[in-house]
């Protein structure tokens, strides 16, 4: 089963729905969706997998920096507003 979306208009609509209505943060540097920002639900997991397969998730240095900071935080709370539009 392929999760790849061939139509660029459909990819753009999916991105905009996740950004505007689901409020998934997006990167200030590359403009892609924050991997840890998807809703913690079955639908959120499916959306994440589809976005990951279609290259809509951020993997730039901002994500690597936030990921390392998150691993260092003991309480799990982290302000990502310097790196992502929340």
N, CA, C and O atoms as a MOPAC input file, in Angstrom:
PM7 MOZYME 1SCF
protein

 N      0.83800 1    -1.17500 1     0.00000 1
 C      0.00000 1     0.00000 1     0.00000 1
 C      0.88700 1     1.24300 1     0.00000 1
 O      1.76200 1     1.39400 1     0.85200 1
 N      0.65600 1     2.10400 1    -0.93800 1
 C      1.45200 1     3.31600 1    -1.05800 1
 C      0.71000 1     4.49700 1    -0.43300 1
 O     -0.49100 1     4.67600 1    -0.63700 1
 N      1.44000 1     5.28300 1     0.31800 1
 C      0.88000 1     6.49800 1     0.91100 1
 C      1.29200 1     7.73700 1     0.12000 1
 O      0.99300 1     8.86400 1     0.51400 1
 N      1.97300 1     7.51900 1    -0.98600 1
 C      2.48200 1     8.60700 1    -1.80600 1
 C      1.34200 1     9.32300 1    -2.52200 1
 O      0.47800 1     8.69100 1    -3.13100 1
 N      1.35400 1    10.65400 1    -2.44000 1
 C      0.36800 1    11.49200 1    -3.13100 1
 C      1.06400 1    12.10200 1    -4.34300 1
 O      2.04300 1    12.83500 1    -4.20400 1
 N      0.55500 1    11.79600 1    -5.51800 1
 C      1.18800 1    12.26900 1    -6.75600 1
 C      0.76900 1    13.69300 1    -7.11600 1
 O      1.57900 1    14.45100 1    -7.64900 1
 N     -0.46000 1    14.06300 1    -6.83900 1
 C     -0.99300 1    15.37500 1    -7.20500 1
 C     -0.48300 1    16.43600 1    -6.22700 1
 O     -0.76400 1    16.36100 1    -5.03100 1
 N      0.26500 1    17.42400 1    -6.73100 1
 C      0.83700 1    18.44900 1    -5.86400 1
 C     -0.23700 1    19.33400 1    -5.22500 1
 O     -0.03200 1    19.86500 1    -4.13400 1
 N     -1.36700 1    19.49300 1    -5.89200 1
 C     -2.45400 1    20.29800 1    -5.30900 1
 C     -3.03700 1    19.60500 1    -4.08100 1
 O     -3.38100 1    20.26300 1    -3.09900 1
 N     -3.14800 1    18.29000 1    -4.13400 1
 C     -3.65700 1    17.52900 1    -2.99200 1
 C     -2.66800 1    17.60900 1    -1.83100 1
 O     -3.07800 1    17.75200 1    -0.67900 1
 N     -1.36700 1    17.51700 1    -2.12400 1
 C     -0.33700 1    17.65300 1    -1.08500 1
 C     -0.44100 1    19.02200 1    -0.41800 1
 O     -0.37300 1    19.13500 1     0.80600 1
 N     -0.60600 1    20.05200 1    -1.23400 1
 C     -0.70200 1    21.41700 1    -0.71300 1
 C     -1.94100 1    21.58500 1     0.16200 1
 O     -1.87900 1    22.23700 1     1.20500 1
 N     -3.05500 1    21.00700 1    -0.25000 1
 C     -4.28500 1    21.09600 1     0.54400 1
 C     -4.12700 1    20.36300 1     1.86900 1
 O     -4.55100 1    20.86500 1     2.91000 1
 N     -3.52200 1    19.18100 1     1.84100 1
 C     -3.28000 1    18.43000 1     3.07300 1
 C     -2.40100 1    19.24200 1     4.02000 1
 O     -2.69600 1    19.34500 1     5.21100 1
 N     -1.33000 1    19.81300 1     3.49400 1
 C     -0.42300 1    20.63400 1     4.29200 1
 C     -1.17700 1    21.80000 1     4.93600 1
 O     -1.02900 1    22.05600 1     6.13100 1
 N     -1.98600 1    22.50600 1     4.13900 1
 C     -2.71400 1    23.66500 1     4.65500 1
 C     -3.74900 1    23.27800 1     5.70400 1
 O     -3.92900 1    24.00600 1     6.68000 1
 N     -4.42700 1    22.15600 1     5.53000 1
 C     -5.40100 1    21.69500 1     6.52800 1
 C     -4.69800 1    21.38200 1     7.84300 1
 O     -5.17000 1    21.77700 1     8.90900 1
 N     -3.58400 1    20.68000 1     7.77400 1
 C     -2.85300 1    20.32600 1     8.99500 1
 C     -2.28300 1    21.56400 1     9.68300 1
 O     -2.27000 1    21.65000 1    10.91000 1
 N     -1.81400 1    22.51900 1     8.88600 1
 C     -1.23100 1    23.74400 1     9.43300 1
 C     -2.30200 1    24.65400 1    10.03400 1
 O     -2.13000 1    25.15500 1    11.14500 1
 N     -3.39900 1    24.87200 1     9.32000 1
 C     -4.38600 1    25.86700 1     9.73100 1
 C     -5.45400 1    25.32200 1    10.67500 1
 O     -5.82900 1    25.99500 1    11.63600 1
 N     -5.94300 1    24.12600 1    10.41700 1
 C     -7.05400 1    23.60300 1    11.21200 1
 C     -6.61200 1    22.67000 1    12.33000 1
 O     -7.19700 1    22.67200 1    13.41300 1
 N     -5.58800 1    21.87800 1    12.07100 1
 C     -5.09300 1    20.95900 1    13.10300 1
 C     -3.99600 1    21.60600 1    13.93800 1
 O     -3.57800 1    21.05600 1    14.95700 1
 N     -3.53500 1    22.77000 1    13.50500 1
 C     -2.53600 1    23.55600 1    14.22900 1
 C     -1.21900 1    22.80700 1    14.45000 1
 O     -0.61700 1    22.90000 1    15.51900 1
 N     -0.78300 1    22.07100 1    13.43800 1
 C      0.52900 1    21.42400 1    13.50000 1
 C      1.56100 1    22.51300 1    13.23200 1
 O      1.48800 1    23.17500 1    12.19700 1
 N      2.52400 1    22.71900 1    14.13700 1
 C      3.54500 1    23.75500 1    13.91600 1
 C      4.35400 1    23.48000 1    12.65300 1
 O      4.54600 1    22.32800 1    12.26500 1
 N      4.82600 1    24.55400 1    12.01700 1
 C      5.66100 1    24.39500 1    10.82800 1
 C      6.93200 1    25.20900 1    10.98700 1
 O      6.94900 1    26.24500 1    11.65200 1
 N      7.98600 1    24.72300 1    10.36900 1
 C      9.34300 1    25.23200 1    10.55600 1
 C      9.51900 1    26.63800 1     9.98800 1
 O      9.02500 1    26.94700 1     8.90300 1
 N     10.22200 1    27.47700 1    10.72700 1
 C     10.52400 1    28.83300 1    10.26400 1
 C     11.62300 1    28.82000 1     9.20800 1
 O     11.76700 1    29.78100 1     8.45200 1
 N     12.39600 1    27.74600 1     9.15000 1
 C     13.49000 1    27.65900 1     8.19300 1
 C     13.06900 1    26.99900 1     6.88100 1
 O     13.20200 1    27.59800 1     5.81400 1
 N     12.56600 1    25.77400 1     6.95500 1
 C     12.24000 1    25.03700 1     5.72000 1
 C     10.75100 1    25.05500 1     5.38100 1
 O     10.37800 1    24.70700 1     4.26000 1
 N      9.89500 1    25.45100 1     6.32100 1
 C      8.46400 1    25.56100 1     6.05700 1
 C      7.68600 1    24.26700 1     6.15100 1
 O      6.49300 1    24.24300 1     5.84800 1
 N      8.33900 1    23.18100 1     6.56700 1
 C      7.65400 1    21.89300 1     6.65300 1
 C      7.09500 1    21.67300 1     8.05800 1
 O      7.41100 1    22.42700 1     8.97900 1
 N      6.27400 1    20.65200 1     8.22100 1
 C      5.56500 1    20.38500 1     9.47000 1
 C      6.47400 1    19.76600 1    10.53200 1
 O      7.33700 1    18.94300 1    10.22500 1
 N      6.26700 1    20.17100 1    11.77200 1
 C      7.03400 1    19.67800 1    12.91800 1
 C      6.59800 1    18.24700 1    13.23800 1
 O      5.41600 1    17.99300 1    13.47200 1
 N      7.54300 1    17.32500 1    13.24600 1
 C      7.22500 1    15.90200 1    13.41000 1
 C      6.53600 1    15.58400 1    14.72900 1
 O      5.68200 1    14.69900 1    14.77500 1
 N      6.88800 1    16.28500 1    15.80100 1
 C      6.28500 1    16.01000 1    17.10100 1
 C      4.99600 1    16.78900 1    17.32600 1
 O      4.41000 1    16.70400 1    18.40500 1
 N      4.54000 1    17.55000 1    16.32500 1
 C      3.38600 1    18.42300 1    16.49100 1
 C      2.05600 1    17.82500 1    16.08000 1
 O      1.03000 1    18.49600 1    16.18500 1
 N      2.03800 1    16.60000 1    15.62000 1
 C      0.79100 1    15.97300 1    15.18200 1
 C     -0.03800 1    15.55100 1    16.39300 1
 O      0.51700 1    15.19400 1    17.43200 1
 N     -1.36200 1    15.58900 1    16.26300 1
 C     -2.22100 1    15.19400 1    17.39000 1
 C     -1.92000 1    13.76600 1    17.86200 1
 O     -1.57700 1    12.89300 1    17.06400 1
 N     -2.05300 1    13.55200 1    19.15500 1
 C     -1.79700 1    12.24400 1    19.75800 1
 C     -3.06800 1    11.40500 1    19.65700 1
 O     -3.77000 1    11.19000 1    20.64400 1
 N     -3.34400 1    10.94200 1    18.45000 1
 C     -4.54100 1    10.14600 1    18.18700 1
 C     -4.26500 1     9.25400 1    16.98400 1
 O     -3.22900 1     9.36800 1    16.32800 1
 N     -5.21300 1     8.36600 1    16.71000 1
 C     -5.07000 1     7.49000 1    15.54700 1
 C     -4.98100 1     8.31700 1    14.26600 1
 O     -4.14700 1     8.04600 1    13.40200 1
 N     -5.83700 1     9.31900 1    14.15000 1
 C     -5.83600 1    10.17500 1    12.96500 1
 C     -4.52800 1    10.94400 1    12.84400 1
 O     -4.00000 1    11.11900 1    11.74600 1
 N     -4.00900 1    11.40300 1    13.98200 1
 C     -2.73800 1    12.12500 1    13.97600 1
 C     -1.59200 1    11.24800 1    13.50600 1
 O     -0.70800 1    11.70300 1    12.78100 1
 N     -1.60900 1     9.99500 1    13.92000 1
 C     -0.56800 1     9.06700 1    13.50200 1
 C     -0.66000 1     8.80500 1    11.99100 1
 O      0.35800 1     8.76300 1    11.30000 1
 N     -1.87500 1     8.63200 1    11.49300 1
 C     -2.07200 1     8.40700 1    10.05300 1
 C     -1.62000 1     9.63500 1     9.26700 1
 O     -0.93600 1     9.50500 1     8.25100 1
 N     -1.99900 1    10.83000 1     9.73000 1
 C     -1.56800 1    12.06200 1     9.06100 1
 C     -0.05200 1    12.16100 1     9.04100 1
 O      0.53600 1    12.53300 1     8.02600 1
 N      0.58800 1    11.82600 1    10.16800 1
 C      2.04600 1    11.88000 1    10.24200 1
 C      2.67800 1    10.92800 1     9.22800 1
 O      3.60700 1    11.31400 1     8.51900 1
 N      2.19100 1     9.70200 1     9.15200 1
 C      2.74700 1     8.72200 1     8.21700 1
 C      2.59600 1     9.17500 1     6.77000 1
 O      3.51500 1     9.01100 1     5.96800 1
 N      1.44800 1     9.74100 1     6.43500 1
 C      1.22000 1    10.24700 1     5.07200 1
 C      2.17100 1    11.40500 1     4.78100 1
 O      2.77600 1    11.45700 1     3.71000 1
 N      2.30200 1    12.32800 1     5.72500 1
 C      3.18900 1    13.48000 1     5.52800 1
 C      4.65100 1    13.04400 1     5.43900 1
 O      5.40900 1    13.57500 1     4.62700 1
 N      5.04000 1    12.10100 1     6.25500 1
 C      6.41300 1    11.59400 1     6.23100 1
 C      6.72300 1    10.95800 1     4.86600 1
 O      7.79400 1    11.18600 1     4.30400 1
 N      5.80900 1    10.18100 1     4.35100 1
 C      5.98200 1     9.51600 1     3.05300 1
 C      6.06900 1    10.52600 1     1.90600 1
 O      6.71200 1    10.25700 1     0.89200 1
 N      5.43000 1    11.67300 1     2.06200 1
 C      5.37400 1    12.67000 1     0.99500 1
 C      6.33400 1    13.83600 1     1.19400 1
 O      6.26700 1    14.82300 1     0.46200 1
 N      7.22100 1    13.73400 1     2.16800 1
 C      8.23600 1    14.76200 1     2.37300 1
 C      7.69700 1    16.07300 1     2.89700 1
 O      8.24400 1    17.13400 1     2.59500 1
 N      6.62300 1    16.01900 1     3.68400 1
 C      6.02900 1    17.24600 1     4.22500 1
 C      6.46100 1    17.52800 1     5.65900 1
 O      6.01100 1    18.50700 1     6.25500 1
 N      7.32500 1    16.68800 1     6.22100 1
 C      7.77100 1    16.88600 1     7.60600 1
 C      9.19300 1    17.42800 1     7.62900 1
 O     10.01800 1    17.10000 1     6.77600 1
 N      9.45200 1    18.24800 1     8.60700 1
 C     10.73800 1    18.92900 1     8.76700 1
 C     11.82600 1    17.94800 1     9.21000 1
 O     11.62700 1    17.15000 1    10.12600 1
 N     12.96300 1    18.02300 1     8.55000 1
 C     14.12300 1    17.24000 1     8.94000 1
 C     15.38000 1    18.10500 1     8.84500 1
 O     16.49200 1    17.59700 1     8.70000 1
 N     15.18200 1    19.41300 1     8.92900 1
 C     16.29600 1    20.34900 1     8.81500 1
 C     16.99900 1    20.48800 1    10.17500 1
 O     16.57000 1    19.85700 1    11.14100 1
 N     18.04900 1    21.28200 1    10.27600 1
 C     18.75100 1    21.45200 1    11.55100 1
 C     17.85400 1    21.91800 1    12.71000 1
 O     18.13300 1    21.60800 1    13.86800 1
 N     16.77300 1    22.66600 1    12.40200 1
 C     15.85700 1    23.07600 1    13.47700 1
 C     15.26300 1    21.86500 1    14.17900 1
 O     15.18100 1    21.84400 1    15.40700 1
 N     14.84800 1    20.85900 1    13.42100 1
 C     14.25300 1    19.67500 1    14.03600 1
 C     15.28600 1    18.92100 1    14.86400 1
 O     14.99000 1    18.48000 1    15.97500 1
 N     16.48400 1    18.77100 1    14.33500 1
 C     17.52600 1    18.05600 1    15.06600 1
 C     17.86700 1    18.78000 1    16.36600 1
 O     18.11000 1    18.13500 1    17.38600 1
 N     17.88800 1    20.11200 1    16.34100 1
 C     18.16100 1    20.89800 1    17.53700 1
 C     17.04600 1    20.73100 1    18.57100 1
 O     17.31900 1    20.50500 1    19.75000 1
 N     15.79500 1    20.84200 1    18.13100 1
 C     14.66000 1    20.68400 1    19.04300 1
 C     14.62100 1    19.26000 1    19.60300 1
 O     14.33200 1    19.06500 1    20.78400 1
 N     14.90800 1    18.28200 1    18.77300 1
 C     14.92300 1    16.88200 1    19.22200 1
 C     15.96900 1    16.68300 1    20.31300 1
 O     15.69600 1    16.01600 1    21.31100 1
 N     17.16200 1    17.25200 1    20.13900 1
 C     18.21100 1    17.14600 1    21.15900 1
 C     17.83200 1    17.88200 1    22.43200 1
 O     18.08000 1    17.38400 1    23.53100 1
 N     17.23300 1    19.06500 1    22.30000 1
 C     16.78400 1    19.80300 1    23.48100 1
 C     15.71000 1    19.03500 1    24.22900 1
 O     15.70400 1    19.00700 1    25.46000 1
 N     14.80200 1    18.41300 1    23.49200 1
 C     13.72300 1    17.64100 1    24.11000 1
 C     14.28600 1    16.45200 1    24.89300 1
 O     13.79400 1    16.13000 1    25.97400 1
 N     15.30100 1    15.81200 1    24.35600 1
 C     15.92700 1    14.67200 1    25.04200 1
 C     16.59800 1    15.11200 1    26.33700 1
 O     16.67400 1    14.32800 1    27.28400 1
 N     17.08600 1    16.35100 1    26.39800 1
 C     17.77300 1    16.86300 1    27.57900 1
 C     16.81300 1    17.33400 1    28.66300 1
 O     17.16500 1    17.33700 1    29.84300 1
 N     15.60200 1    17.73300 1    28.27500 1
 C     14.63400 1    18.24700 1    29.24700 1
 C     14.04600 1    17.10200 1    30.05500 1
 O     13.61200 1    16.09500 1    29.49500 1
 N     14.03300 1    17.25800 1    31.36300 1
 C     13.49200 1    16.20200 1    32.21900 1
 C     11.98200 1    16.30200 1    32.36500 1
 O     11.31400 1    15.28200 1    32.53100 1
 N     11.42900 1    17.51600 1    32.30800 1
 C      9.98900 1    17.66500 1    32.48900 1
 C      9.22100 1    17.52000 1    31.18000 1
 O      7.99200 1    17.44100 1    31.19900 1
 N      9.92000 1    17.48100 1    30.03900 1
 C      9.26400 1    17.28400 1    28.75100 1
 C      8.68200 1    18.54600 1    28.15200 1
 O      8.18600 1    18.50400 1    27.02600 1
 N      8.71800 1    19.67400 1    28.85700 1
 C      8.17100 1    20.92600 1    28.34000 1
 C      9.26500 1    21.70200 1    27.62000 1
 O     10.36900 1    21.87500 1    28.13800 1
 N      8.94100 1    22.16200 1    26.42500 1
 C      9.92900 1    22.85700 1    25.61500 1
 C      9.23900 1    23.91000 1    24.76300 1
 O      8.22300 1    23.63000 1    24.12700 1
 N      9.78700 1    25.12100 1    24.74700 1
 C      9.25500 1    26.19500 1    23.91800 1
 C      9.92300 1    26.12100 1    22.54400 1
 O     11.12000 1    26.37900 1    22.41500 1
 N      9.14400 1    25.76900 1    21.52400 1
 C      9.71300 1    25.61400 1    20.17100 1
 C      9.45000 1    26.84100 1    19.29900 1
 O      9.73400 1    26.82500 1    18.10100 1
 N      8.91000 1    27.89600 1    19.89400 1
 C      8.51200 1    29.07100 1    19.10000 1
 C      9.67700 1    29.77900 1    18.42700 1
 O      9.45400 1    30.54900 1    17.49300 1
 N     10.91300 1    29.54900 1    18.86400 1
 C     12.06700 1    30.13400 1    18.18400 1
 C     12.31800 1    29.46300 1    16.83400 1
 O     12.89000 1    30.06600 1    15.92600 1
 N     11.88900 1    28.22600 1    16.71700 1
 C     12.19000 1    27.43000 1    15.53300 1
 C     10.96900 1    27.13500 1    14.65000 1
 O     11.10500 1    26.91300 1    13.44700 1
 N      9.77000 1    27.13400 1    15.26600 1
 C      8.55700 1    26.74600 1    14.54600 1
 C      7.44800 1    27.74700 1    14.79000 1
 O      7.32000 1    28.29000 1    15.88800 1
 N      6.64100 1    27.99200 1    13.75900 1
 C      5.42300 1    28.78800 1    13.90600 1
 C      4.40400 1    27.90800 1    14.61700 1
 O      4.00700 1    26.86000 1    14.10800 1
 N      3.99400 1    28.34200 1    15.78200 1
 C      3.07200 1    27.52600 1    16.59300 1
 C      1.66300 1    28.08500 1    16.47200 1
 O      0.73300 1    27.54900 1    17.07500 1

